[in-house]
Every structure is written in C-alpha cells, then in structure tokens.
C-alpha cells in the first residue's frame, strides 16, 4: 500500500487513535491540521480539520485515551 493510500484509509475512518493522528500530521500530503471545537458527533473525541496540499480538507476525531 502506498503512503497516500494509507493516509486516505486512516482519514476515512473518521475516528483515529493518537498514533494514527501523528501519522496524519507528519504526512507530506498534509499541509495543515487545525483544531476545532467539538461538535458532539463523537463524544469524548477532539475534532480536527486536515487540510491537504491540494486544498481539500477532511474532519477527523481523535480518541482521548
């Protein structure tokens, strides 16, 4: 599995672990990761917006273990 495909597979899960979050933030295709106020969609998770170098973005939720 190539690096980009692995990134997308993780982001598609929407709720990620701290280890997966670190993988996302360190990926070359990711331009920025911005914290957002929790919207209650996934209780107990921190919400972030992942912005990519191609100007797309996705919301992810990080489990607070």
DOFIVO-433201 format. One record per residue (C-alpha): x, y, z; residue in one letter; residue number from 1. Coordinates in steps of 0.001 Angstrom, whole numbers, plus 500000, padded with zeros to 6 digits. Example, Ala and Ser with C-alpha at 12.3 -4.5 7.8 and 13.67 -1.06 7.14 Angstrom:
! residues 2
node c1 512300 c2 495500 c3 507800 residuo A num 1
node c1 513670 c2 498940 c3 507140 residuo S num 2
END
This chain:
! residues 65
node c1 500000 c2 500000 c3 500000 residuo X num 1
node c1 501460 c2 503325 c3 499049 residuo X num 2
node c1 501815 c2 506172 c3 501532 residuo X num 3
node c1 498986 c2 508312 c3 500103 residuo X num 4
node c1 496522 c2 505420 c3 500066 residuo X num 5
node c1 497364 c2 504602 c3 503699 residuo X num 6
node c1 496715 c2 508248 c3 504653 residuo X num 7
node c1 493297 c2 508237 c3 502982 residuo X num 8
node c1 492342 c2 504889 c3 504581 residuo X num 9
node c1 493111 c2 506319 c3 508032 residuo X num 10
node c1 491233 c2 509576 c3 507422 residuo X num 11
node c1 488177 c2 507695 c3 506078 residuo X num 12
node c1 487820 c2 506014 c3 509476 residuo X num 13
node c1 486980 c2 509481 c3 510868 residuo X num 14
node c1 487788 c2 508444 c3 514476 residuo X num 15
node c1 491529 c2 507856 c3 514809 residuo X num 16
node c1 494000 c2 506913 c3 517522 residuo X num 17
node c1 496785 c2 509200 c3 518705 residuo X num 18
node c1 499314 c2 507132 c3 516726 residuo X num 19
node c1 497238 c2 507498 c3 513535 residuo X num 20
node c1 496853 c2 511231 c3 514240 residuo X num 21
node c1 500636 c2 511562 c3 514420 residuo X num 22
node c1 500947 c2 509719 c3 511100 residuo X num 23
node c1 498468 c2 512156 c3 509527 residuo X num 24
node c1 500174 c2 515285 c3 510883 residuo X num 25
node c1 503592 c2 514121 c3 509640 residuo X num 26
node c1 502440 c2 513122 c3 506148 residuo X num 27
node c1 503890 c2 515064 c3 503187 residuo X num 28
node c1 500462 c2 515442 c3 501540 residuo X num 29
node c1 499032 c2 517229 c3 504617 residuo X num 30
node c1 499519 c2 520991 c3 504625 residuo X num 31
node c1 497948 c2 521776 c3 507998 residuo X num 32
node c1 495921 c2 520257 c3 510838 residuo X num 33
node c1 493663 c2 522684 c3 512710 residuo X num 34
node c1 491868 c2 522077 c3 515997 residuo X num 35
node c1 488129 c2 522829 c3 516027 residuo X num 36
node c1 485575 c2 522903 c3 518842 residuo X num 37
node c1 483916 c2 519543 c3 519356 residuo X num 38
node c1 480521 c2 519274 c3 517679 residuo X num 39
node c1 479265 c2 516320 c3 519721 residuo X num 40
node c1 479382 c2 513953 c3 516754 residuo X num 41
node c1 481867 c2 511659 c3 518511 residuo X num 42
node c1 481639 c2 512124 c3 522263 residuo X num 43
node c1 484967 c2 512218 c3 524080 residuo X num 44
node c1 486959 c2 512931 c3 520913 residuo X num 45
node c1 488873 c2 516036 c3 519880 residuo X num 46
node c1 487930 c2 517406 c3 516430 residuo X num 47
node c1 490494 c2 518469 c3 513827 residuo X num 48
node c1 490363 c2 519612 c3 510220 residuo X num 49
node c1 493034 c2 518062 c3 507992 residuo X num 50
node c1 493966 c2 520401 c3 505131 residuo X num 51
node c1 495806 c2 518859 c3 502185 residuo X num 52
node c1 498289 c2 520447 c3 499799 residuo X num 53
node c1 495673 c2 520246 c3 497003 residuo X num 54
node c1 493294 c2 522498 c3 499047 residuo X num 55
node c1 490887 c2 519686 c3 500005 residuo X num 56
node c1 490117 c2 519015 c3 503648 residuo X num 57
node c1 488521 c2 516418 c3 505927 residuo X num 58
node c1 487317 c2 516369 c3 509528 residuo X num 59
node c1 488771 c2 513756 c3 511868 residuo X num 60
node c1 488180 c2 512960 c3 515525 residuo X num 61
node c1 490977 c2 511837 c3 517826 residuo X num 62
node c1 490189 c2 509426 c3 520650 residuo X num 63
node c1 491257 c2 510763 c3 524002 residuo X num 64
node c1 492754 c2 507687 c3 525648 residuo X num 65
END
